[in-house]
Amino acid sequence: QVELVESGGGFVQAGGSLRLSCAASTRIFGLITMAWFRQAPGKQRELVAFRTSDGSTNYADSVKGRFTIARDNANNAVYLQMNSLKPEDTAVYYCAARSGYGTVVQGSYAWWGQGTQVTVSS
């Protein structure tokens, strides 16, 4: 069983930055893919980014060039650096993990955090 706990959400003005953190209760070395999803009010949850253990990454088109996902296997953590934030980035952000290779299919992720709220004002 893997427990994931997100932190770092908050309120920020458009153009600002936030760094989300996800702490895992166990070694993430064996978890092939770590990911961030988000869900805005009234919308479906969507993939923001994932990073595999071999360093491969995938980003949603809407965040490319602004967000960066990083993983720290030594500290069992995953981060999401969010720059140039926009009001449309407002959502609950979730950390997720799976033992297989990266995918945008959220149902393929076995472990989820409880989410952290990010609110971007215009």
Summary of the structure (lengths in Angstrom):
residues: 122
radius of gyration: 13.2
end to end distance: 39.8
largest distance: 40.3
contacts: 375
relative contact order: 0.32
helix: 7%
strand: 49%
